[in-house]
Structures are given as structure tokens and as C-alpha cells.
Amino acid sequence: MWLIRARARSILEVQPRPSTVRSPIVTSPVPVVLVHGTRTSSAIWHAQVAALEAAGHPTTTIDLPGHGDRTGERFTWEGAVAAIDAAVDAHDAPPLLVGLSLGGYLSLAYAGRHGHRLAGLMLAGCSTEVRGKPVGLYRDAAHHVTRTLGLGQGSWHVVTDMLTAIAGYSPLTDLRRLRVPLWVVNGRRDPLRLDERRFLRAAPGARLTVVPGAGHDVNSHAPTAFNRVLVEALRELTHGVLPALSPRVARRARALTPAALLPAGRLPAPRLPRVPLPV
């Protein structure tokens, strides 16, 4: 069965009721690789980089083709995956791979094929099946990020390249074959969380955190909340104690309907003190 838990400061976390398993204890801090979304750059991770470096975690941010220092290039799926692979390879130990929006889809695709090279996966702003969705949804999300943060104001050709590259990709396929710990972090106002419940059924061991008041770029809207989830994930990976579903619960979770998974068809509003979430 699923456990719905309201965390401190109005963060809603949905996670499977775990049976504890132990993985080998890591003796050094887990590295982190951060992958940005469309029409932004590695600069969006500045709040996460500061927190991770302060905690001693080796951290790499990349610019995807067509973004940041690589603005002059055209975006391709193969070039983007190669950038992730190079960043993962730069670390001496398997990293936690963290992706936002387009970076989340790319990170999921990478983890689905190269999970043995990763310690874990964290996805944000990419809980939507991209096949058959209106392209305007993706354009609106990218425009909101660039307008809010003032980043990635270059040519829109990268959006066309991205939509062409991602056409037909099914994140659910890669979710079903994941063999690494998975965390999902979404802003409650994010338009790209349409298929959250389908994602949870495809990956029954995933932990979902929804941050009230945050939109698509949850790591920038609520860096304190996002960093809290990130640091906790790294703590679990470092100490080698991770929650996982028992086979019986996993089979039951895969069979759940959306209504059974979350009554009333949506995430319930938690009963919490009215304390503003620090950003």
C-alpha cells in the first residue's frame, strides 16, 4: 500500500510503504550530476551547487547542446546523452543523476540504459508522457523559466530541435526498467505533472515530493525545499539504507488504478500549520 505523508513546512511526500534493504555503505560523499531544462543552462543550479559543495559532494553541472556555453550548437538527443555520459564518467564513483524538465527526460533515458553507472536518479518537472501532448505545454513551461530567471534567452530553434528529438519518447518505458533508487520532485503548480500517478505505478519504488507554491522550475522557486529532498536522498545513498518495496507490495502497486492509488483522483491537501515555505 502507499503511504502519504505530510512533511514539515508544507511539503507533501508520497512514497511506497517500504521494507528496508541495505546496500553497500559508501565511504565517501556521493557525487552529483545536474542536468538543466530547455532554454536555460547550468546556471539554474547555483543554489544546489552551493549546498552540495558545502556538504562535500563532488558536483558537476552540464550545458546541453544549444544551451549555455554551447548555444552555437544544435540540440540533438545523441549529443545531450553524450554530455550526460561524459559528466558521469568524470566521477570516480557512481553519481546521483538529477534532471529538470528536458534534463529529467534525458536523465531518465540515460538511467534506463546505463543504470549500473548511477547511484540513483532524481527527476523534477517531467512527470508527463510526452507522446501526444500539445507542444504548447512545453513552450509555455520553457518561456516561464526564461522569463522568471532571465536565462537562456537565445534562439527558439533549440525548442524546435528538442521537440523533434523527444517526439515518440516514452518515459514510462524507461521507468518500468529502472533498477536504481528514484526520487521525483515537482512543484504543485507545474503543468508538466499531468501523469504523476502513472509514473508512480510504472516505478512503484519511487518517492514523490510535491512542493506547494512552486511551479515548473521547482529547484529555483523553492531551493530550500528542493535542497532538503536532495540532501536527504544523498544521505540515504551514502549510508546504504534505502527503502524498497517488497515483491508482494510491488505487484499490488502495479495493479492499482489512479483512484485506488490516490483517492479523489488528486493529491490530498495536507493538514499543516500555516507556516510559509522558505525559498
Backbone as CSV, one residue per row, in Angstrom:
resi,resn,N_x,N_y,N_z,CA_x,CA_y,CA_z,C_x,C_y,C_z
1,MET,0.845,-1.189,0.000,0.000,0.000,0.000,0.882,1.240,0.000
2,TRP,0.252,2.375,-0.308,1.012,3.605,-0.415,0.859,4.454,0.827
3,LEU,1.931,5.087,1.195,1.955,5.942,2.375,1.998,7.389,1.916
4,ILE,1.051,8.185,2.355,1.030,9.607,2.035,1.371,10.358,3.305
5,ARG,2.479,11.086,3.282,2.983,11.717,4.491,3.208,13.199,4.264
6,ALA,2.679,14.021,5.146,2.914,15.460,5.089,4.167,15.760,5.883
7,ARG,5.136,16.370,5.217,6.384,16.704,5.875,6.323,18.125,6.414
8,ALA,7.354,18.487,7.161,7.417,19.821,7.759,7.392,20.891,6.684
9,ARG,6.881,22.039,7.038,6.849,23.219,6.190,6.120,22.963,4.875
10,SER,4.996,22.292,4.950,4.029,22.176,3.861,4.526,21.414,2.643
11,ILE,5.486,20.536,2.794,5.901,19.693,1.681,5.109,18.398,1.758
12,LEU,4.501,17.998,0.662,3.739,16.765,0.630,4.572,15.689,-0.045
13,GLU,4.756,14.581,0.662,5.557,13.491,0.119,4.695,12.253,-0.013
14,VAL,4.740,11.637,-1.192,4.046,10.389,-1.445,5.096,9.331,-1.728
15,GLN,5.071,8.246,-0.960,6.093,7.230,-1.119,5.517,5.860,-0.816
16,PRO,6.151,4.810,-1.341,5.697,3.469,-1.016,6.018,3.137,0.435
17,ARG,5.152,2.352,1.064,5.492,1.874,2.398,6.628,0.870,2.233
18,PRO,7.813,1.154,2.770,8.993,0.375,2.406,9.239,-0.831,3.297
19,SER,9.959,-1.785,2.707,10.649,-2.785,3.510,12.121,-2.435,3.382
20,THR,12.839,-2.323,4.465,14.203,-1.804,4.424,15.179,-2.820,3.855
21,VAL,15.991,-2.366,2.921,17.066,-3.187,2.372,18.347,-2.401,2.530
22,ARG,19.447,-3.103,2.608,20.730,-2.438,2.765,21.580,-2.631,1.523
23,SER,22.178,-1.533,1.105,23.150,-1.599,0.030,24.513,-1.324,0.641
24,PRO,25.588,-1.623,-0.092,26.916,-1.400,0.482,27.103,0.047,0.923
25,ILE,27.652,0.237,2.112,27.848,1.584,2.633,28.939,2.297,1.853
26,VAL,28.622,3.523,1.424,29.582,4.331,0.685,30.469,5.062,1.683
27,THR,31.770,4.989,1.486,32.690,5.595,2.453,33.019,7.044,2.134
28,SER,32.648,7.532,0.950,32.899,8.921,0.587,31.608,9.536,0.073
29,PRO,31.499,10.883,0.072,30.268,11.533,-0.378,29.899,11.136,-1.812
30,VAL,28.620,10.907,-2.039,28.139,10.531,-3.367,28.236,11.738,-4.301
31,PRO,28.821,11.581,-5.488,28.857,12.687,-6.448,27.466,12.983,-6.995
32,VAL,27.322,14.159,-7.601,26.041,14.572,-8.171,26.280,15.172,-9.556
33,VAL,25.429,14.808,-10.511,25.426,15.408,-11.847,24.069,16.058,-12.055
34,LEU,24.057,17.350,-12.418,22.835,18.137,-12.563,22.609,18.497,-14.027
35,VAL,21.398,18.224,-14.531,21.076,18.440,-15.954,19.881,19.381,-16.067
36,HIS,20.058,20.508,-16.725,19.039,21.566,-16.813,17.983,21.264,-17.875
37,GLY,16.997,22.170,-17.989,15.913,22.028,-18.953,16.098,22.894,-20.181
38,THR,15.038,22.980,-20.986,15.077,23.695,-22.257,15.251,25.198,-22.075
39,ARG,16.111,25.788,-22.908,16.355,27.225,-22.971,16.837,27.815,-21.658
40,THR,17.470,26.996,-20.838,18.158,27.526,-19.653,19.614,27.091,-19.777
41,SER,20.281,26.893,-18.656,21.677,26.471,-18.699,22.058,25.900,-17.344
42,SER,23.303,25.534,-17.216,23.798,25.010,-15.942,23.675,26.031,-14.808
43,ALA,23.502,27.308,-15.154,23.418,28.357,-14.133,22.194,28.218,-13.234
44,ILE,21.157,27.479,-13.667,19.949,27.376,-12.845,20.193,26.595,-11.557
45,TRP,21.316,25.877,-11.483,21.583,25.015,-10.334,22.428,25.693,-9.261
46,HIS,22.599,27.012,-9.316,23.561,27.656,-8.413,23.238,27.396,-6.944
47,ALA,21.953,27.400,-6.575,21.587,27.166,-5.171,21.894,25.733,-4.756
48,GLN,21.733,24.794,-5.684,22.035,23.398,-5.370,23.543,23.169,-5.305
49,VAL,24.282,23.777,-6.214,25.740,23.613,-6.214,26.322,24.116,-4.896
50,ALA,25.852,25.275,-4.426,26.365,25.830,-3.171,26.107,24.881,-2.010
51,ALA,24.888,24.317,-1.945,24.547,23.416,-0.840,25.326,22.109,-0.935
52,LEU,25.472,21.582,-2.128,26.169,20.311,-2.311,27.657,20.434,-2.021
53,GLU,28.262,21.505,-2.494,29.694,21.694,-2.232,29.949,21.925,-0.748
54,ALA,29.027,22.622,-0.092,29.179,22.831,1.352,29.102,21.515,2.110
55,ALA,28.344,20.566,1.563,28.203,19.254,2.199,29.282,18.275,1.756
56,GLY,30.170,18.709,0.867,31.287,17.866,0.453,31.003,16.915,-0.690
57,HIS,29.905,17.128,-1.429,29.578,16.247,-2.544,30.173,16.791,-3.842
58,PRO,31.040,16.036,-4.508,31.548,16.466,-5.821,30.375,16.678,-6.767
59,THR,30.327,17.833,-7.417,29.159,18.196,-8.208,29.564,18.667,-9.600
60,THR,28.849,18.171,-10.604,29.069,18.579,-11.982,27.763,19.078,-12.575
61,THR,27.775,20.278,-13.167,26.646,20.780,-13.943,27.065,20.819,-15.398
62,ILE,26.153,20.508,-16.281,26.498,20.495,-17.699,25.621,21.469,-18.471
63,ASP,26.132,21.940,-19.601,25.329,22.662,-20.577,25.008,21.698,-21.712
64,LEU,23.729,21.499,-21.980,23.323,20.647,-23.086,23.604,21.358,-24.412
65,PRO,23.726,20.619,-25.508,23.899,21.267,-26.820,22.799,22.295,-27.071
66,GLY,23.205,23.480,-27.559,22.247,24.539,-27.823,21.947,25.419,-26.627
67,HIS,22.650,25.214,-25.509,22.376,25.935,-24.267,23.678,26.426,-23.639
68,GLY,23.588,27.512,-22.872,24.741,27.993,-22.110,25.962,28.220,-22.976
69,ASP,27.072,27.640,-22.579,28.308,27.792,-23.333,28.278,27.077,-24.678
70,ARG,27.221,26.308,-24.917,27.104,25.559,-26.179,25.947,26.086,-27.029
71,THR,25.627,27.372,-26.853,24.486,27.965,-27.551,24.621,27.869,-29.059
72,GLY,25.824,27.924,-29.577,26.030,27.886,-31.022,25.766,26.532,-31.658
73,GLU,25.608,25.495,-30.848,25.367,24.156,-31.377,23.873,23.898,-31.540
74,ARG,23.522,22.936,-32.379,22.141,22.485,-32.480,21.914,21.359,-31.488
75,PHE,20.728,21.353,-30.907,20.403,20.312,-29.937,20.093,19.008,-30.642
76,THR,20.681,17.924,-30.149,20.330,16.580,-30.595,20.231,15.681,-29.366
77,TRP,19.407,14.661,-29.461,19.258,13.705,-28.361,20.579,13.002,-28.094
78,GLU,21.239,12.588,-29.159,22.505,11.863,-29.003,23.564,12.743,-28.360
79,GLY,23.637,14.019,-28.781,24.614,14.925,-28.198,24.343,15.197,-26.735
80,ALA,23.066,15.292,-26.366,22.706,15.532,-24.975,23.058,14.340,-24.092
81,VAL,22.740,13.126,-24.558,23.067,11.925,-23.789,24.579,11.778,-23.650
82,ALA,25.313,12.139,-24.698,26.774,12.074,-24.631,27.316,13.041,-23.579
83,ALA,26.684,14.211,-23.438,27.108,15.176,-22.417,26.887,14.611,-21.018
84,ILE,25.757,13.944,-20.812,25.489,13.313,-19.516,26.503,12.209,-19.256
85,ASP,26.770,11.407,-20.257,27.708,10.295,-20.103,29.099,10.793,-19.724
86,ALA,29.531,11.890,-20.353,30.846,12.448,-20.044,30.897,12.953,-18.605
87,ALA,29.809,13.572,-18.139,29.770,14.074,-16.771,29.781,12.931,-15.767
88,VAL,29.031,11.872,-16.043,29.026,10.701,-15.162,30.417,10.073,-15.125
89,ASP,31.040,9.979,-16.287,32.350,9.343,-16.392,33.442,10.143,-15.685
90,ALA,33.205,11.436,-15.484,34.214,12.292,-14.852,34.371,12.014,-13.362
91,HIS,33.420,11.284,-12.776,33.472,10.998,-11.345,34.040,9.603,-11.091
92,ASP,34.723,9.470,-9.969,35.335,8.188,-9.618,34.319,7.178,-9.098
93,ALA,33.159,7.664,-8.654,32.115,6.792,-8.109,30.807,7.091,-8.822
94,PRO,29.864,6.139,-8.843,28.560,6.383,-9.474,27.852,7.570,-8.825
95,PRO,27.382,8.531,-9.610,26.734,9.716,-9.045,25.221,9.576,-8.942
96,LEU,24.622,10.489,-8.195,23.184,10.708,-8.248,22.946,11.638,-9.431
97,LEU,22.139,11.199,-10.384,21.843,11.988,-11.576,20.539,12.739,-11.347
98,VAL,20.573,14.074,-11.491,19.428,14.933,-11.207,19.077,15.701,-12.472
99,GLY,17.826,15.590,-12.923,17.424,16.282,-14.143,16.118,17.037,-13.976
100,LEU,16.053,18.228,-14.568,14.858,19.066,-14.545,14.285,19.186,-15.949
101,SER,12.973,18.946,-16.097,12.273,19.147,-17.353,12.921,18.309,-18.463
102,LEU,13.381,18.940,-19.535,14.072,18.193,-20.590,15.230,17.402,-20.010
103,GLY,15.969,18.009,-19.073,17.072,17.305,-18.430,16.607,16.086,-17.669
104,GLY,15.366,16.128,-17.166,14.804,14.965,-16.487,14.517,13.830,-17.450
105,TYR,13.910,14.143,-18.589,13.646,13.107,-19.579,14.938,12.476,-20.079
106,LEU,15.943,13.320,-20.332,17.233,12.810,-20.780,17.890,11.940,-19.710
107,SER,17.806,12.392,-18.463,18.405,11.635,-17.367,17.707,10.291,-17.192
108,LEU,16.395,10.280,-17.335,15.639,9.031,-17.237,16.029,8.086,-18.362
109,ALA,16.140,8.606,-19.577,16.548,7.769,-20.710,17.945,7.192,-20.477
110,TYR,18.837,8.021,-19.930,20.192,7.546,-19.641,20.164,6.465,-18.571
111,ALA,19.404,6.694,-17.505,19.343,5.729,-16.407,18.711,4.417,-16.847
112,GLY,17.757,4.494,-17.782,17.130,3.280,-18.268,18.079,2.362,-19.005
113,ARG,19.150,2.939,-19.537,20.113,2.158,-20.307,21.448,1.981,-19.602
114,HIS,21.768,2.890,-18.685,23.078,2.852,-18.030,22.934,2.954,-16.513
115,GLY,21.899,2.352,-15.979,21.662,2.439,-14.546,22.802,1.898,-13.699
116,HIS,23.561,0.963,-14.253,24.675,0.388,-13.497,25.768,1.413,-13.233
117,ARG,25.719,2.555,-13.924,26.729,3.591,-13.734,26.280,4.663,-12.734
118,LEU,25.067,4.507,-12.191,24.497,5.537,-11.332,24.237,5.015,-9.931
119,ALA,24.294,5.937,-8.951,23.900,5.607,-7.582,22.401,5.784,-7.404
120,GLY,21.796,6.704,-8.164,20.373,6.964,-8.051,19.963,8.009,-9.073
121,LEU,18.657,8.292,-9.111,18.096,9.218,-10.087,17.070,10.111,-9.409
122,MET,17.129,11.428,-9.682,16.139,12.370,-9.187,15.582,13.155,-10.368
123,LEU,14.254,13.142,-10.514,13.593,13.794,-11.635,12.703,14.920,-11.131
124,ALA,12.713,16.050,-11.829,11.865,17.191,-11.469,11.249,17.780,-12.733
125,GLY,9.979,18.123,-12.656,9.338,18.810,-13.777,9.228,18.001,-15.044
126,CYS,9.075,16.695,-14.932,8.982,15.868,-16.148,8.052,14.675,-15.934
127,SER,6.970,14.885,-15.203,6.045,13.791,-14.910,4.870,13.788,-15.885
128,THR,5.185,13.863,-17.159,4.171,13.843,-18.208,4.647,12.951,-19.346
129,GLU,3.753,12.112,-19.824,4.034,11.304,-21.006,4.047,12.235,-22.208
130,VAL,5.173,12.321,-22.909,5.326,13.348,-23.938,4.624,13.003,-25.235
131,ARG,4.317,11.768,-25.472,3.669,11.399,-26.722,2.231,11.880,-26.735
132,GLY,1.886,12.657,-27.780,0.517,13.103,-27.944,0.155,14.354,-27.157
133,LYS,1.093,14.922,-26.379,0.788,16.128,-25.610,0.985,17.364,-26.501
134,PRO,0.203,18.422,-26.278,0.344,19.629,-27.098,1.724,20.247,-26.915
135,VAL,2.335,20.645,-28.036,3.665,21.260,-27.942,3.608,22.572,-27.179
136,GLY,2.444,23.217,-27.142,2.323,24.473,-26.416,2.609,24.325,-24.942
137,LEU,2.335,23.149,-24.383,2.612,22.914,-22.967,4.097,23.062,-22.680
138,TYR,4.920,22.523,-23.543,6.365,22.588,-23.363,6.886,23.995,-23.665
139,ARG,6.322,24.641,-24.678,6.739,26.002,-24.981,6.415,26.940,-23.811
140,ASP,5.228,26.790,-23.226,4.828,27.656,-22.116,5.744,27.468,-20.911
141,ALA,6.089,26.205,-20.603,6.954,25.937,-19.456,8.338,26.540,-19.670
142,ALA,8.894,26.367,-20.868,10.218,26.910,-21.158,10.206,28.434,-21.113
143,HIS,9.140,29.050,-21.657,9.050,30.506,-21.646,8.958,31.043,-20.226
144,HIS,8.215,30.329,-19.365,8.073,30.776,-17.974,9.418,30.774,-17.267
145,VAL,10.224,29.728,-17.487,11.525,29.644,-16.838,12.434,30.777,-17.303
146,THR,12.495,31.016,-18.626,13.395,32.047,-19.137,12.946,33.434,-18.704
147,ARG,11.638,33.669,-18.633,11.147,34.979,-18.208,11.424,35.221,-16.729
148,THR,11.245,34.174,-15.911,11.418,34.307,-14.464,12.881,34.458,-14.093
149,LEU,13.748,33.639,-14.705,15.155,33.614,-14.310,16.053,34.481,-15.187
150,GLY,15.549,34.922,-16.338,16.382,35.712,-17.220,17.500,34.911,-17.838
151,LEU,17.287,33.607,-18.002,18.318,32.732,-18.559,17.855,32.161,-19.892
152,GLY,18.840,31.781,-20.728,18.522,31.058,-21.943,17.719,31.859,-22.949
153,GLN,18.060,33.144,-23.127,17.258,33.999,-23.995,17.649,33.899,-25.467
154,GLY,18.351,32.858,-25.850,18.813,32.718,-27.223,17.714,32.326,-28.171
155,SER,18.095,31.819,-29.330,17.152,31.481,-30.381,16.206,30.381,-29.930
156,TRP,14.976,30.454,-30.487,13.988,29.427,-30.163,14.236,28.146,-30.958
157,HIS,15.259,28.123,-31.827,15.478,26.914,-32.617,15.729,25.705,-31.725
158,VAL,16.259,25.958,-30.534,16.540,24.834,-29.636,15.244,24.151,-29.204
159,VAL,14.133,24.905,-29.110,12.855,24.299,-28.746,12.373,23.390,-29.869
160,THR,12.486,23.859,-31.098,12.108,23.016,-32.237,12.957,21.768,-32.291
161,ASP,14.266,21.929,-32.087,15.160,20.763,-32.071,14.773,19.792,-30.968
162,MET,14.448,20.337,-29.789,14.089,19.486,-28.657,12.806,18.711,-28.942
163,LEU,11.786,19.402,-29.461,10.513,18.744,-29.726,10.666,17.659,-30.791
164,THR,11.534,17.911,-31.763,11.799,16.898,-32.782,12.506,15.697,-32.177
165,ALA,13.501,15.973,-31.303,14.297,14.891,-30.718,13.488,14.035,-29.752
166,ILE,12.574,14.664,-29.019,11.871,13.948,-27.966,10.592,13.277,-28.465
167,ALA,10.208,13.579,-29.707,8.973,13.021,-30.258,9.005,11.495,-30.204
168,GLY,7.957,10.923,-29.643,7.863,9.472,-29.582,8.524,8.836,-28.383
169,TYR,9.260,9.637,-27.588,9.913,9.057,-26.420,8.872,8.754,-25.348
170,SER,8.948,7.577,-24.750,8.023,7.189,-23.690,8.771,7.033,-22.373
171,PRO,8.650,8.001,-21.474,9.330,7.876,-20.173,8.836,6.677,-19.381
172,LEU,7.589,6.278,-19.584,7.054,5.137,-18.836,7.828,3.862,-19.127
173,THR,8.288,3.709,-20.354,9.074,2.524,-20.712,10.348,2.453,-19.900
174,ASP,11.054,3.590,-19.788,12.295,3.599,-19.018,12.036,3.511,-17.520
175,LEU,10.930,4.076,-17.058,10.596,3.962,-15.639,10.404,2.506,-15.234
176,ARG,9.784,1.733,-16.096,9.499,0.332,-15.765,10.763,-0.510,-15.667
177,ARG,11.825,-0.099,-16.334,13.039,-0.905,-16.288,14.139,-0.307,-15.413
178,LEU,13.806,0.730,-14.657,14.792,1.323,-13.752,15.203,0.320,-12.681
179,ARG,16.484,0.305,-12.357,17.000,-0.551,-11.296,17.821,0.250,-10.290
180,VAL,17.554,1.562,-10.231,18.236,2.437,-9.274,17.190,3.169,-8.444
181,PRO,17.547,3.628,-7.237,16.602,4.405,-6.426,16.142,5.652,-7.177
182,LEU,14.862,5.978,-7.046,14.279,7.099,-7.789,13.536,8.040,-6.855
183,TRP,13.838,9.330,-6.982,13.110,10.396,-6.300,12.485,11.302,-7.360
184,VAL,11.248,11.747,-7.134,10.561,12.667,-8.033,10.155,13.892,-7.225
185,VAL,10.525,15.079,-7.703,10.214,16.328,-7.008,9.507,17.259,-7.993
186,ASN,8.291,17.666,-7.666,7.519,18.548,-8.545,6.952,19.720,-7.766
187,GLY,6.866,20.871,-8.418,6.104,21.985,-7.866,4.625,21.720,-8.074
188,ARG,3.815,22.089,-7.116,2.387,21.817,-7.232,1.778,22.497,-8.454
189,ARG,2.293,23.672,-8.843,1.735,24.414,-9.976,2.408,24.076,-11.305
190,ASP,3.194,23.031,-11.329,3.899,22.634,-12.547,2.916,22.036,-13.565
191,PRO,2.843,22.579,-14.793,1.950,21.995,-15.801,2.418,20.638,-16.299
192,LEU,3.675,20.291,-16.026,4.201,19.022,-16.519,4.166,17.927,-15.453
193,ARG,3.096,17.889,-14.677,2.923,16.783,-13.729,1.595,16.065,-13.986
194,LEU,1.170,16.094,-15.237,-0.128,15.538,-15.607,-0.227,14.041,-15.346
195,ASP,0.891,13.341,-15.496,0.873,11.881,-15.397,1.599,11.381,-14.155
196,GLU,1.607,12.168,-13.104,2.294,11.801,-11.866,1.923,10.397,-11.390
197,ARG,0.638,10.119,-11.362,0.182,8.834,-10.827,0.574,7.674,-11.730
198,ARG,0.566,7.905,-13.035,1.034,6.865,-13.962,2.522,6.589,-13.747
199,PHE,3.277,7.639,-13.461,4.702,7.467,-13.195,4.915,6.628,-11.940
200,LEU,4.127,6.888,-10.900,4.274,6.134,-9.665,3.938,4.666,-9.874
201,ARG,2.947,4.391,-10.694,2.604,2.993,-10.945,3.673,2.301,-11.784
202,ALA,4.312,3.044,-12.675,5.361,2.463,-13.502,6.628,2.190,-12.699
203,ALA,6.861,2.988,-11.660,8.049,2.815,-10.809,7.583,2.796,-9.356
204,PRO,7.072,1.660,-8.878,6.459,1.605,-7.537,7.402,1.952,-6.398
205,GLY,8.706,1.892,-6.608,9.629,2.228,-5.534,9.976,3.689,-5.446
206,ALA,9.394,4.525,-6.324,9.745,5.941,-6.353,9.179,6.681,-5.159
207,ARG,9.899,7.718,-4.726,9.403,8.654,-3.713,9.041,9.960,-4.402
208,LEU,7.818,10.438,-4.221,7.349,11.683,-4.831,7.200,12.761,-3.772
209,THR,7.776,13.933,-4.032,7.590,15.097,-3.174,6.992,16.222,-4.008
210,VAL,5.867,16.771,-3.559,5.207,17.892,-4.219,5.378,19.127,-3.344
211,VAL,5.911,20.188,-3.913,6.201,21.413,-3.151,5.121,22.457,-3.440
212,PRO,4.262,22.765,-2.469,3.216,23.774,-2.673,3.810,25.138,-3.010
213,GLY,3.118,25.850,-3.892,3.545,27.200,-4.240,4.592,27.267,-5.322
214,ALA,5.247,26.146,-5.629,6.301,26.137,-6.646,5.725,25.738,-7.998
215,GLY,6.357,26.224,-9.052,5.937,25.892,-10.400,6.890,24.905,-11.048
216,HIS,7.063,25.064,-12.356,7.848,24.112,-13.122,9.305,24.053,-12.660
217,ASP,9.923,25.217,-12.500,11.323,25.270,-12.081,11.405,25.216,-10.556
218,VAL,11.041,24.069,-10.006,10.908,23.906,-8.562,12.220,24.141,-7.828
219,ASN,13.346,23.810,-8.430,14.627,23.998,-7.757,14.962,25.472,-7.555
220,SER,14.407,26.348,-8.405,14.635,27.787,-8.278,13.522,28.481,-7.509
221,HIS,12.276,28.003,-7.668,11.167,28.579,-6.918,11.288,28.303,-5.428
222,ALA,11.751,27.114,-5.092,11.831,26.707,-3.680,13.141,25.963,-3.432
223,PRO,14.268,26.660,-3.511,15.561,25.980,-3.377,15.758,25.309,-2.027
224,THR,15.233,25.908,-0.959,15.400,25.291,0.357,14.677,23.950,0.419
225,ALA,13.453,23.919,-0.083,12.687,22.673,-0.096,13.333,21.642,-1.007
226,PHE,13.747,22.070,-2.183,14.372,21.143,-3.124,15.673,20.585,-2.555
227,ASN,16.479,21.460,-1.978,17.752,21.016,-1.413,17.555,20.042,-0.257
228,ARG,16.477,20.230,0.485,16.202,19.320,1.592,15.987,17.889,1.078
229,VAL,15.222,17.756,0.006,14.979,16.436,-0.587,16.271,15.876,-1.172
230,LEU,17.042,16.743,-1.821,18.291,16.320,-2.436,19.287,15.812,-1.400
231,VAL,19.455,16.554,-0.333,20.406,16.160,0.712,19.953,14.877,1.405
232,GLU,18.651,14.729,1.619,18.141,13.515,2.245,18.375,12.296,1.350
233,ALA,18.191,12.462,0.044,18.459,11.365,-0.880,19.929,10.958,-0.832
234,LEU,20.802,11.927,-0.789,22.235,11.638,-0.713,22.599,10.980,0.612
235,ARG,21.923,11.374,1.672,22.177,10.744,2.964,21.813,9.263,2.910
236,GLU,20.680,8.957,2.318,20.268,7.556,2.195,21.249,6.760,1.347
237,LEU,21.689,7.356,0.251,22.642,6.655,-0.611,23.988,6.455,0.091
238,THR,24.430,7.468,0.821,25.721,7.390,1.500,25.726,6.335,2.586
239,HIS,24.641,6.242,3.338,24.592,5.294,4.449,24.127,3.913,4.025
240,GLY,23.734,3.768,2.770,23.435,2.448,2.252,22.168,1.829,2.769
241,VAL,21.235,2.620,3.304,19.952,2.079,3.751,18.869,2.772,2.954
242,LEU,18.234,2.016,2.059,17.243,2.574,1.156,15.917,1.857,1.299
243,PRO,14.811,2.594,1.297,13.508,1.938,1.319,13.220,1.303,-0.033
244,ALA,12.673,0.106,-0.009,12.300,-0.573,-1.244,11.044,-1.378,-1.002
245,LEU,10.275,-1.578,-2.062,9.051,-2.343,-1.937,9.340,-3.831,-1.868
246,SER,8.590,-4.532,-1.031,8.639,-5.984,-1.071,8.009,-6.442,-2.375
247,PRO,8.347,-7.623,-2.895,7.761,-8.090,-4.157,6.237,-8.103,-4.120
248,ARG,5.635,-8.494,-2.963,4.176,-8.552,-2.883,3.565,-7.172,-3.046
249,VAL,4.136,-6.166,-2.343,3.609,-4.813,-2.440,3.850,-4.240,-3.824
250,ALA,5.003,-4.559,-4.423,5.295,-4.056,-5.761,4.276,-4.568,-6.770
251,ARG,3.918,-5.860,-6.667,2.929,-6.406,-7.596,1.583,-5.721,-7.406
252,ARG,1.228,-5.466,-6.158,-0.043,-4.808,-5.889,-0.031,-3.372,-6.398
253,ALA,1.083,-2.673,-6.229,1.168,-1.273,-6.653,1.002,-1.148,-8.160
254,ARG,1.584,-2.099,-8.912,1.475,-2.037,-10.365,0.032,-2.224,-10.823
255,ALA,-0.762,-2.900,-10.024,-2.141,-3.181,-10.406,-3.116,-2.103,-9.987
256,LEU,-2.656,-1.118,-9.222,-3.558,-0.092,-8.714,-4.078,0.803,-9.832
257,THR,-5.317,1.220,-9.703,-5.869,2.229,-10.592,-5.554,3.592,-10.017
258,PRO,-5.652,4.672,-10.817,-5.390,6.004,-10.258,-6.263,6.313,-9.049
259,ALA,-7.540,5.885,-9.073,-8.422,6.170,-7.946,-7.988,5.435,-6.687
260,ALA,-7.478,4.200,-6.864,-7.031,3.440,-5.702,-5.715,3.975,-5.164
261,LEU,-4.900,4.487,-6.075,-3.598,4.993,-5.661,-3.737,6.263,-4.829
262,LEU,-4.565,7.180,-5.326,-4.784,8.440,-4.619,-6.276,8.750,-4.667
263,PRO,-7.006,8.508,-3.597,-8.448,8.743,-3.607,-8.791,10.146,-4.074
264,ALA,-9.921,10.253,-4.721,-10.439,11.519,-5.270,-9.666,11.975,-6.485
265,GLY,-8.734,11.150,-6.973,-8.054,11.434,-8.224,-7.027,12.531,-8.178
266,ARG,-6.630,12.970,-6.985,-5.615,14.018,-6.905,-4.898,13.913,-5.568
267,LEU,-3.773,14.598,-5.465,-3.044,14.604,-4.209,-3.841,15.371,-3.157
268,PRO,-4.048,14.795,-1.997,-4.830,15.492,-0.981,-4.056,16.643,-0.374
269,ALA,-4.791,17.682,0.025,-4.139,18.810,0.681,-3.841,18.422,2.123
270,PRO,-2.581,18.537,2.556,-2.238,18.138,3.913,-2.738,19.129,4.954
271,ARG,-3.035,18.632,6.142,-3.411,19.492,7.256,-2.149,19.885,7.999
272,LEU,-1.695,21.093,7.736,-0.437,21.541,8.311,-0.592,22.955,8.850
273,PRO,0.281,23.339,9.783,0.264,24.731,10.257,0.545,25.689,9.105
274,ARG,0.001,26.875,9.165,0.213,27.845,8.097,1.547,28.535,8.297
275,VAL,2.583,27.827,7.950,3.936,28.370,8.046,4.467,28.536,6.635
276,PRO,4.888,29.715,6.215,5.348,29.903,4.834,6.582,29.069,4.569
277,LEU,6.644,28.498,3.378,7.788,27.684,2.957,8.923,28.609,2.548
278,PRO,10.078,28.487,3.166,11.186,29.382,2.810,11.698,29.085,1.418
279,VAL,11.980,30.110,0.667,12.560,29.973,-0.664,13.839,30.771,-0.771
